[in-house]
Structures are given as structure tokens and as C-alpha cells.
């Protein structure tokens, strides 16, 4: 029997089976049972319908980790609209591109970040703008109006209050319909919109539940940004199982430990940078209580955490680490080191590897001819993956889509990550083929940063590479050749970059050099540059 796999299944199950359970705790501590949360979701759906938003339309959201985010996701999906969560660390120019590329019908923004949308309102397709605490947005935004019409923001809570809490009439939604679009840094040119279908999201959530051990008694703390691949799928996974979401707007170590205690949190996620900040806070506050009544596990991804970090988190803080790997294009999870059998054999050295393939996922490491490399833990190849959680396509980029699925091994998504694979099927990333830097869990296109640096009047040449960083895993580092007769400073270069780039993309280090190594055709040999900085490291990728 075939039944369509839809994202709406997860909230439907929670409301049906766990309606009396606290499903969502807002940042301010307000609690919503799943029944109450479901009614708020219905109001979002009906409010969108009243605005004329329908099946196939795109609903863009700019917000941190709030219950509003979860409401908008489900409220969009259950009327067949496509949810477009945006990274709140970007610039107005980035939002202008994203909103134009996805042709969003409506923009919903948090009061802390709406000012980034305000400058581009007249140049994007959206005609409706909804804001949390809209009065604050209008009070802080020059020239803003006082209502939901031209120049104004509709207040979110008033918008919901005017809408029905009854379930909306759902259209015929198919599992191959678009559910969400997540934008990722492109290695060249503009960001790519990763389109994921209802089936993609549904399957991925089931995989998450299996490998992250999610149960209906879990209390999950949102320290991982919800916009990252829809919170690595936990927006669906936790809900479907009937667990409890605890929202923390943005990460801070003190708030994290406090909420873990107050809400008896059992599970959370975070990049290695988050682990480092938690460790640093505990070092400064050795008496801090780090758990509630229950054991705590934390999933981490991106750069592998350093072995010392793993030991401190597990032995000092008392949380069990689960390491995983994936990309925005793969929903993201495709491998994990969470294997009790292998951990018993290999102990913690396994947790600095990216792990083995998750269930229903075909992960291979191949050479330039698309042939599997030996499983010797030494031979380098590119990670390719096939699975139901892999994206449908890049929005409006058919050539990039085709290349991503056909470069070496047709039918597999090519990650651009270079790794080894051992006899147990465990992959360990050693380098990156693509010009991507992962700094503090955020993807940074080195080429995009270089494009900005070349606009500086004193820059003759520039190369942007990752360098090792204990805090960030990888630091965005710019090597600059100044034009003859000029004498710019690192601070001036960083300030210029900050005027055009999101904060996390601005080089943390700027070094001036006499020249850059180039090929005969004038291409900068970044591999040679990176080797100089990574000498002595086990791999050419960061370990936070």
C-alpha cells in the first residue's frame, strides 16, 4: 500500500496522540500543549489563505529559534505552500537576492531582524510583510508605516487573532511537491536554493529519529539555528514523536545550561563552536550544574570536534556526544558515528570521524573515475551519496543540479568533500574540493569573499582560505597583495569587507603577502597556501 509521505503527518500525529502534552516552550517560558500549538498553526494557515497565499506559493521567514518559526513552517506546509527559512546573519543584499529568486509571496520577520528586510522591500516580489511585535519594527525602521498596508508591517499576533483556529481545507498535496527551500552558500556566484520535497523531509525525519534516539519523552533544546536545514530536520522529528521543543532565540552558554536544568532537557544539537563555548563557560564557572534529572546527549556536525573537547564534554559536563555529517543538499544527515558496537571496539577515536551511512542511505567514497576507493582508511576520494533525503534540485539552476548529480557517478549527489573510508565503512573528511570554509558551523564561500576584497581600491590580488582555529574550527583568512604605492591595514580590509558581507563571512585574519602562487594560467594555487597553514594537522579541515 502506498501512502503519500507528507510533512503534515508529524504535527497531525502530535495533536492526535499528545494533544495534552506540552509540545512547545517559548523563549519567554510560555508553554503550549500540542493541541494549543496546533490551533496556532491553523491560524497561521488561515491567515495566509486570507492574504491570498495558496498551494505552490513561497512563504519566507526571517527569525531565530522561536515558536513562531515552528508555527510558520507547519502553517505553510499544510496549505501546500513552500516554506523558505532565511539565515538571520545575512545582509539586505542577500535577502534581496533570495526573495527575488524564490519569488516569495509574503515575508514574516522577527523584530530583531526585520530592519534587514526594510531596505529592499520595494525591490522584492513580496507584497505582504508580517512582523513579530510590528510596532517595534515600525518604531525603529525609518519611513515605516503603522499598519499592514504599503510601508507597514502587519502585527503577527493580531494577524493570528483575526484568523480562524479551525483546520483549513487542505489541497491535494503530493509527496513530490516542494516543502521547503533552504539557501546555501554557492562556491561561485549567487547562493543556491536547495529544494526539498515533502517526501525528502519526511524520510529524513524518520532517519533522524532512528539514529538520534528520539522518543516521546525527549525534551529538545533549540541551540542549533532552526533555519539550518530546518534545524537538521528536528522541527519535524521531535514533533512527530511527541517530544517537547524548548526554544532559545540564539545560543548563549549560560542560557543553555539554565534551560537544561529548568526543563530537564535530554537532547540538543550544536556545532563544535557551541561545544567550545560551553566548555569555556564551565571552565569559568566550575560549579555550574550541567544537567537536570536525566542524561543529556548532544549531536554535533560540521568540523569534527577535537578529541580534548569530546573528553571535556563527556567527562566534565557529563553529556554524551553524537557526531554526524551532512550538507544542506542532503537534508542534512547522511552519516553518524553513533554506533554502540563500533564505539565499544574503537572508543572515542570514532567520534572524530564523520561516521558510517545512516539507514536507507548509500554513501560511497570514489576516485576521479567514479570507482570506489579502497577501504583502507588512507586513500582519498570524494564522498557521494544517494538516498531519499537528498534534495530534489537547486531552484532555477538546472545546470548546477545536473552537475551535482552526474560529475563522477551519475545518480549520486557529489558533496565536494574529500575523505577516506575504512573497513567498517567509517568516513573521515580530510579536505574539501569546493571553495567552502566551515567556520563556527556556517558555510562561507571563499570566492564570494574574494569578490568583495577585489572591490577594495588598494587590493591587487586576494586569496581566501581556511586556517586552523580552536574557537571556530576554521577561520576565514585573507591573503592580500596590496597595489603598488598603497599601504592598507588589516583593520581597513576587514572594515571594508564588513560593509558588504555578513559578519561571519568577514575574514578573521588578514595577512599581506608579496605575491600569491599561481598556475601557468594565472589560477591561485590555494592548495599550496593551505598546506603551509595546516602543516602538522592530521587533516586539512578544521576540528573545533
C-alpha positions as CSV (number, residue, x, y, z in Angstrom):
1,X,0.0,0.0,0.0
2,X,1.4,3.4,-1.0
3,X,0.6,6.4,1.3
4,X,2.0,9.9,0.5
5,X,4.8,10.9,2.8
6,X,3.9,14.5,3.9
7,X,5.4,16.8,6.5
8,X,2.0,17.5,7.9
9,X,1.9,13.9,9.2
10,X,4.2,14.9,12.1
11,X,2.1,17.6,13.6
12,X,-1.1,15.6,12.9
13,X,0.3,12.8,14.9
14,X,1.4,15.0,17.8
15,X,-2.0,16.7,18.1
16,X,-3.9,13.4,17.8
17,X,-1.8,11.4,20.3
18,X,-0.2,14.1,22.5
19,X,-2.6,17.0,22.5
20,X,-2.5,17.3,26.3
21,X,1.4,17.3,26.4
22,X,3.4,20.5,26.4
23,X,4.8,20.4,22.9
24,X,6.5,23.9,22.7
25,X,8.1,26.1,25.3
26,X,8.6,29.7,24.0
27,X,11.8,31.6,24.7
28,X,10.0,33.5,27.5
29,X,8.8,30.3,29.1
30,X,5.2,30.3,27.8
31,X,4.0,26.8,27.3
32,X,1.8,25.4,24.5
33,X,0.3,21.9,24.5
34,X,0.3,20.3,21.1
35,X,-3.5,21.0,20.9
36,X,-2.9,24.7,21.6
37,X,0.1,24.8,19.2
38,X,-2.0,23.1,16.5
39,X,-4.6,25.8,16.8
40,X,-2.0,28.5,16.4
41,X,-0.7,26.7,13.3
42,X,-4.2,26.6,11.9
43,X,-4.5,30.4,12.5
44,X,-1.3,30.9,10.5
45,X,-2.6,28.8,7.7
46,X,-5.9,30.6,7.6
47,X,-4.2,34.0,7.8
48,X,-2.0,33.1,4.9
49,X,-5.1,31.9,2.9
50,X,-6.8,35.2,3.7
51,X,-3.8,37.0,2.2
52,X,-4.2,35.0,-1.0
53,X,-1.3,32.7,-0.4
54,X,-2.0,29.3,-1.9
55,X,-0.6,26.0,-3.0
56,X,2.9,26.4,-4.5
57,X,3.4,29.9,-3.2
58,X,6.6,30.6,-1.2
59,X,6.4,31.9,2.4
60,X,9.7,33.4,3.6
61,X,10.7,33.6,7.2
62,X,13.5,35.6,8.9
63,X,13.6,34.5,12.6
64,X,15.7,33.0,15.3
65,X,14.7,29.9,17.4
66,X,11.1,30.8,18.3
67,X,7.8,29.1,18.5
68,X,6.8,31.4,15.6
69,X,9.3,29.6,13.4
70,X,7.7,26.3,14.1
71,X,4.2,27.7,13.5
72,X,5.1,29.3,10.2
73,X,6.7,26.1,8.9
74,X,3.7,23.9,9.6
75,X,1.2,26.7,8.8
76,X,2.7,27.0,5.3
77,X,3.1,23.3,4.6
78,X,-0.5,22.3,5.5
79,X,-1.9,24.6,2.8
80,X,0.6,23.4,0.2
81,X,2.8,26.5,0.4
82,X,6.6,26.2,0.3
83,X,8.5,27.3,3.4
84,X,11.7,29.4,2.9
85,X,13.6,30.0,6.1
86,X,16.4,32.5,5.8
87,X,19.7,32.8,7.6
88,X,19.3,35.8,10.0
89,X,23.1,36.6,9.8
90,X,22.9,37.8,6.2
91,X,22.8,41.3,4.6
92,X,20.0,43.2,3.0
93,X,21.5,42.4,-0.4
94,X,21.4,38.7,0.3
95,X,17.7,38.9,1.2
96,X,17.0,40.8,-1.9
97,X,18.5,38.0,-4.0
98,X,16.8,35.2,-2.0
99,X,13.4,36.8,-2.0
100,X,13.6,37.5,-5.7
101,X,15.0,34.1,-6.6
102,X,12.2,32.2,-4.8
103,X,9.6,34.8,-5.6
104,X,8.2,34.9,-2.1
105,X,4.6,36.0,-1.7
106,X,4.9,37.0,1.9
107,X,7.7,37.8,4.3
108,X,7.4,37.1,8.0
109,X,10.2,38.6,10.2
110,X,11.2,38.8,13.8
111,X,11.5,42.3,15.3
112,X,15.3,41.9,15.8
113,X,15.9,41.2,12.1
114,X,13.2,43.0,10.1
115,X,15.4,46.1,9.7
116,X,17.5,44.0,7.3
117,X,14.4,43.4,5.0
118,X,13.2,47.0,5.2
119,X,15.8,48.5,2.7
120,X,14.8,46.0,0.0
121,X,11.1,45.9,0.4
122,X,10.4,47.9,-2.8
123,X,12.6,45.6,-4.9
124,X,11.3,42.2,-4.0
125,X,8.2,40.4,-5.2
126,X,6.5,40.1,-1.8
127,X,3.6,42.4,-1.2
128,X,2.8,41.3,2.4
129,X,5.0,41.8,5.4
130,X,4.2,40.4,8.8
131,X,6.3,41.1,11.9
132,X,6.6,39.8,15.4
133,X,6.0,42.9,17.6
134,X,5.4,45.0,14.5
135,X,5.1,48.2,16.5
136,X,8.7,47.9,17.4
137,X,9.7,47.3,13.8
138,X,7.9,50.4,12.7
139,X,9.2,52.4,15.5
140,X,12.8,51.5,14.6
141,X,12.5,51.5,10.8
142,X,12.8,54.9,9.2
143,X,9.8,55.6,7.0
144,X,7.8,52.6,8.1
145,X,4.0,52.9,8.3
146,X,1.7,51.9,11.1
147,X,-0.2,49.0,9.7
148,X,-0.2,46.2,7.3
149,X,-0.5,48.2,4.1
150,X,2.1,49.9,1.9
151,X,5.2,50.8,4.0
152,X,3.9,49.0,7.1
153,X,4.2,45.6,8.9
154,X,1.2,43.6,10.0
155,X,1.5,42.5,13.6
156,X,1.8,38.8,13.8
157,X,-0.3,38.2,16.9
158,X,-3.1,40.5,15.6
159,X,-2.9,38.7,12.3
160,X,-3.4,35.4,14.1
161,X,-6.2,36.7,16.3
162,X,-8.2,37.7,13.2
163,X,-7.9,34.2,11.7
164,X,-9.8,31.0,12.5
165,X,-8.3,28.3,14.6
166,X,-10.3,25.7,12.7
167,X,-8.2,23.4,10.5
168,X,-8.0,24.8,7.0
169,X,-9.2,22.9,4.0
170,X,-6.1,21.2,2.7
171,X,-5.4,21.0,-1.0
172,X,-4.3,17.8,-2.7
173,X,-0.6,17.7,-1.6
174,X,1.7,15.1,-3.1
175,X,4.9,13.8,-1.5
176,X,6.9,15.1,-4.5
177,X,5.6,18.7,-4.0
178,X,8.0,21.3,-2.7
179,X,8.0,21.6,1.1
180,X,10.9,23.9,1.7
181,X,13.8,25.8,0.1
182,X,17.0,26.3,2.1
183,X,19.7,28.6,0.7
184,X,23.3,27.6,0.9
185,X,26.5,29.5,0.1
186,X,27.4,28.8,-3.5
187,X,31.0,28.1,-4.4
188,X,30.7,30.6,-7.2
189,X,28.1,33.3,-7.9
190,X,24.8,33.6,-6.1
191,X,23.5,31.3,-3.3
192,X,21.7,28.2,-4.3
193,X,18.2,27.4,-3.2
194,X,18.0,23.8,-2.1
195,X,14.6,22.4,-2.9
196,X,13.3,19.6,-0.7
197,X,10.0,17.9,-1.1
198,X,7.6,16.5,1.4
199,X,9.0,13.1,0.8
200,X,12.6,14.3,1.3
201,X,11.7,15.9,4.6
202,X,9.5,13.1,5.8
203,X,12.1,10.4,5.1
204,X,14.9,12.4,6.7
205,X,12.9,13.0,9.9
206,X,12.4,9.2,10.2
207,X,16.2,8.7,9.8
208,X,16.9,11.4,12.4
209,X,14.6,9.7,14.9
210,X,16.3,6.4,14.4
211,X,19.9,7.5,14.7
212,X,19.5,10.3,17.2
213,X,17.4,8.0,19.5
214,X,14.4,10.4,19.7
215,X,11.5,9.4,21.9
216,X,8.2,10.9,23.0
217,X,9.7,11.6,26.4
218,X,12.6,13.7,25.0
219,X,12.9,17.4,25.8
220,X,14.8,19.1,23.0
221,X,16.6,22.4,23.5
222,X,16.9,24.6,20.4
223,X,20.5,25.9,20.4
224,X,21.0,24.9,16.7
225,X,19.6,27.6,14.4
226,X,16.2,26.4,13.1
227,X,17.0,27.9,9.7
228,X,19.9,25.4,9.2
229,X,18.2,22.7,7.1
230,X,15.1,23.3,9.1
231,X,17.1,22.6,12.2
232,X,18.7,19.4,10.8
233,X,15.1,18.0,10.5
234,X,14.3,18.3,14.2
235,X,11.4,20.6,13.5
236,X,9.7,17.5,12.1
237,X,11.4,14.7,14.1
238,X,10.7,16.0,17.6
239,X,7.2,17.0,16.8
240,X,6.2,13.7,15.2
241,X,7.5,11.7,18.1
242,X,5.6,13.9,20.6
243,X,8.7,15.3,22.3
244,X,8.9,18.8,23.7
245,X,10.6,21.8,21.9
246,X,12.3,24.3,24.2
247,X,13.1,27.5,22.3
248,X,16.2,29.6,22.9
249,X,16.3,32.5,20.5
250,X,20.0,32.4,19.9
251,X,22.8,30.5,21.6
252,X,24.4,31.6,24.8
253,X,26.1,29.2,27.2
254,X,24.6,30.5,30.4
255,X,21.1,30.3,28.9
256,X,21.7,26.8,27.6
257,X,22.8,25.4,31.0
258,X,19.9,27.1,32.7
259,X,17.3,25.7,30.4
260,X,18.8,22.3,30.6
261,X,18.3,22.4,34.3
262,X,14.9,24.1,34.4
263,X,13.3,22.0,31.7
264,X,15.2,18.7,32.3
265,X,16.5,18.8,28.7
266,X,17.6,15.4,27.4
267,X,18.8,16.3,23.9
268,X,20.3,19.3,21.9
269,X,22.5,19.9,18.9
270,X,25.3,22.3,18.2
271,X,28.4,22.8,16.0
272,X,31.8,22.2,17.6
273,X,32.0,26.0,18.2
274,X,29.0,25.6,20.6
275,X,30.8,22.8,22.4
276,X,33.8,25.0,22.8
277,X,31.8,27.9,24.3
278,X,30.0,25.5,26.7
279,X,33.4,24.2,27.8
280,X,34.8,27.7,28.2
281,X,31.7,28.8,30.3
282,X,32.1,25.7,32.6
283,X,35.8,26.5,33.0
284,X,34.9,30.0,34.2
285,X,32.0,28.7,36.3
286,X,33.2,25.3,37.6
287,X,30.2,24.9,40.0
288,X,27.6,25.3,37.2
289,X,25.0,22.4,37.2
290,X,25.0,21.0,33.7
291,X,22.1,18.5,33.8
292,X,18.6,18.1,35.1
293,X,17.4,14.7,36.3
294,X,18.0,13.0,33.0
295,X,21.1,12.1,31.0
296,X,21.9,14.6,28.2
297,X,23.1,13.9,24.7
298,X,24.3,16.4,22.2
299,X,24.6,15.9,18.4
300,X,27.4,17.9,16.7
301,X,28.3,18.2,13.0
302,X,30.4,20.3,10.6
303,X,34.1,20.2,11.6
304,X,35.0,17.3,13.8
305,X,35.3,18.2,17.4
306,X,38.8,18.0,18.9
307,X,39.4,14.9,21.0
308,X,40.1,17.1,24.0
309,X,36.7,18.8,23.5
310,X,35.0,15.4,23.4
311,X,36.7,14.3,26.6
312,X,35.7,17.5,28.4
313,X,32.1,17.5,27.3
314,X,31.6,13.8,28.1
315,X,33.7,13.6,31.3
316,X,33.4,17.1,32.6
317,X,30.0,18.4,31.5
318,X,28.5,14.9,31.5
319,X,26.9,15.0,28.1
320,X,27.2,12.2,25.5
321,X,28.3,13.4,22.1
322,X,26.9,12.0,18.9
323,X,28.9,13.1,15.8
324,X,27.2,13.3,12.4
325,X,27.8,14.6,8.9
326,X,25.8,16.0,6.1
327,X,25.0,19.0,3.9
328,X,22.1,21.3,3.2
329,X,21.6,19.4,0.0
330,X,21.2,16.1,1.9
331,X,18.6,17.3,4.4
332,X,21.4,17.1,6.0
333,X,22.1,13.9,7.9
334,X,23.8,11.0,5.9
335,X,26.4,9.6,8.3
336,X,26.9,9.2,12.1
337,X,29.4,7.8,14.5
338,X,26.6,6.8,16.9
339,X,27.3,3.1,16.7
340,X,27.4,1.4,20.1
341,X,29.0,-1.7,18.5
342,X,31.8,0.3,16.9
343,X,32.3,2.6,19.9
344,X,32.8,-0.4,22.1
345,X,35.6,-1.5,19.8
346,X,37.2,1.8,19.0
347,X,36.2,4.2,21.8
348,X,36.4,8.0,21.3
349,X,38.7,8.0,18.2
350,X,35.5,7.1,16.3
351,X,33.8,10.4,17.3
352,X,36.2,12.5,15.3
353,X,35.3,10.6,12.2
354,X,32.1,11.6,10.3
355,X,30.8,8.0,10.7
356,X,29.1,5.4,8.6
357,X,26.0,5.7,6.4
358,X,22.6,6.1,8.0
359,X,19.9,3.6,7.3
360,X,18.5,3.8,3.8
361,X,21.4,5.9,2.7
362,X,24.1,4.8,0.2
363,X,27.4,6.7,1.0
364,X,30.4,6.0,-1.2
365,X,33.9,7.4,-1.5
366,X,35.0,7.4,-5.1
367,X,38.0,8.4,-7.2
368,X,38.1,10.6,-10.3
369,X,36.7,7.8,-12.4
370,X,33.7,7.2,-10.1
371,X,35.2,3.9,-8.7
372,X,35.2,3.1,-5.0
373,X,38.5,3.8,-3.3
374,X,40.0,1.0,-1.2
375,X,38.5,0.7,2.3
376,X,41.9,1.2,3.9
377,X,41.4,4.5,5.8
378,X,44.1,6.1,3.8
379,X,43.1,6.5,0.1
380,X,41.5,9.8,-0.6
381,X,38.3,10.2,-2.6
382,X,35.1,12.3,-2.9
383,X,32.0,11.5,-0.8
384,X,29.0,10.8,-3.0
385,X,25.5,9.9,-1.7
386,X,22.2,8.5,-2.8
387,X,19.1,8.4,-0.6
388,X,15.5,9.6,-0.2
389,X,16.7,12.5,2.0
390,X,18.8,14.0,-0.8
391,X,17.4,17.3,-2.3
392,X,15.2,17.4,-5.4
393,X,17.1,20.2,-7.2
394,X,18.7,23.6,-7.0
395,X,16.0,26.2,-7.6
396,X,16.2,27.8,-11.0
397,X,19.7,26.2,-11.6
398,X,19.2,23.2,-13.9
399,X,22.9,23.1,-15.0
400,X,24.2,23.2,-11.4
401,X,21.7,20.5,-10.5
402,X,22.8,18.2,-13.3
403,X,26.5,18.7,-12.5
404,X,25.9,17.9,-8.8
405,X,24.3,14.5,-9.7
406,X,26.5,13.4,-12.7
407,X,30.1,14.6,-12.2
408,X,31.7,11.3,-11.4
409,X,29.0,8.8,-10.6
410,X,25.6,9.5,-12.2
411,X,22.7,9.2,-9.8
412,X,24.7,10.3,-6.7
413,X,24.9,13.7,-5.2
414,X,28.6,14.9,-5.2
415,X,29.4,16.5,-1.9
416,X,32.8,18.0,-2.8
417,X,34.2,16.7,0.4
418,X,37.4,14.5,0.2
419,X,37.6,11.7,2.6
420,X,38.9,8.2,3.4
421,X,36.8,5.2,4.2
422,X,37.9,2.3,6.4
423,X,37.0,-1.4,6.7
424,X,34.0,-0.5,8.9
425,X,32.6,1.9,6.4
426,X,33.5,4.9,8.5
427,X,34.3,8.0,6.5
428,X,36.7,10.7,7.8
429,X,36.8,14.0,5.9
430,X,40.4,15.2,5.1
431,X,39.9,18.1,2.7
432,X,37.4,19.9,0.6
433,X,37.2,20.0,-3.1
434,X,34.9,23.0,-3.2
435,X,36.0,26.5,-2.1
436,X,33.9,26.3,1.1
437,X,35.1,27.2,4.6
438,X,33.1,26.0,7.5
439,X,33.6,28.5,10.3
440,X,31.6,28.1,13.5
441,X,29.2,25.8,11.7
442,X,28.5,28.4,9.0
443,X,29.4,27.8,5.3
444,X,31.4,30.6,3.8
445,X,32.2,30.7,0.1
446,X,35.8,31.8,-0.2
447,X,35.2,33.1,-3.8
448,X,32.3,35.3,-2.6
449,X,34.7,36.9,0.0
450,X,37.4,37.3,-2.6
451,X,34.9,39.1,-4.9
452,X,34.3,41.7,-2.2
453,X,38.0,42.1,-1.4
454,X,38.8,42.8,-5.1
455,X,36.5,45.8,-4.9
456,X,38.8,47.5,-2.4
457,X,40.8,50.1,-4.2
458,X,44.1,49.1,-2.6
459,X,43.8,45.3,-3.3
460,X,45.7,43.9,-6.3
461,X,45.2,40.2,-5.5
462,X,43.5,38.2,-2.8
463,X,43.1,34.6,-1.8
464,X,40.7,33.5,0.9
465,X,41.5,30.2,2.6
466,X,40.6,28.3,5.9
467,X,43.2,28.3,8.6
468,X,43.1,26.2,11.8
469,X,41.2,27.8,14.7
470,X,40.5,26.3,18.2
471,X,37.4,28.5,18.5
472,X,35.9,28.3,15.1
473,X,37.3,25.1,13.7
474,X,38.3,27.0,10.6
475,X,39.0,30.7,10.4
476,X,38.3,32.8,7.3
477,X,41.7,34.1,6.4
478,X,42.5,36.6,3.6
479,X,46.0,36.7,2.0
480,X,46.2,40.1,0.2
481,X,48.7,41.6,-2.2
482,X,48.4,45.4,-2.0
483,X,48.6,47.6,-5.0
484,X,51.9,49.4,-5.6
485,X,52.1,52.7,-3.7
486,X,49.3,51.8,-1.2
487,X,49.6,50.7,2.4
488,X,46.3,49.3,3.7
489,X,46.0,47.8,7.1
490,X,44.3,44.6,8.1
491,X,41.7,46.6,10.1
492,X,40.8,48.6,7.0
493,X,40.4,45.5,4.9
494,X,38.2,43.9,7.5
495,X,36.1,47.0,7.9
496,X,35.6,47.2,4.1
497,X,34.5,43.6,4.0
498,X,32.1,44.1,6.9
499,X,30.3,46.7,4.8
500,X,29.4,44.2,2.2
501,X,29.4,40.8,3.9
502,X,27.5,39.1,6.7
503,X,29.5,39.2,9.9
504,X,30.5,35.5,9.9
505,X,31.9,35.9,6.4
506,X,34.3,38.7,7.2
507,X,37.9,37.5,7.4
508,X,39.0,37.0,10.9
509,X,42.6,37.3,9.8
510,X,44.1,39.5,7.0
511,X,47.7,38.9,6.1
512,X,49.7,40.9,3.4
513,X,52.0,38.9,1.1
514,X,54.3,39.9,-1.7
515,X,52.6,37.6,-4.2
516,X,50.4,34.5,-4.5
517,X,51.4,31.2,-6.1
518,X,49.7,30.8,-9.4
519,X,49.5,28.2,-12.2
520,X,50.6,28.9,-15.7
521,X,47.1,30.1,-16.5
522,X,47.0,32.5,-13.6
523,X,44.9,30.5,-11.1
524,X,45.9,30.9,-7.5
525,X,47.1,27.6,-6.0
526,X,45.1,27.6,-2.8
527,X,46.1,24.1,-2.0
528,X,49.7,25.2,-1.7
529,X,48.6,28.1,0.5
530,X,46.5,26.0,2.8
531,X,49.3,23.4,3.2
532,X,51.5,26.0,4.8
533,X,48.9,26.8,7.5
534,X,47.8,23.2,8.1
535,X,51.3,21.6,8.4
536,X,51.3,19.3,11.4
537,X,47.5,18.9,11.4
538,X,46.0,15.5,10.8
539,X,43.7,16.7,8.1
540,X,43.1,19.8,6.0
541,X,39.8,20.6,7.6
542,X,39.1,22.2,10.9
543,X,38.5,20.5,14.2
544,X,36.6,22.8,16.6
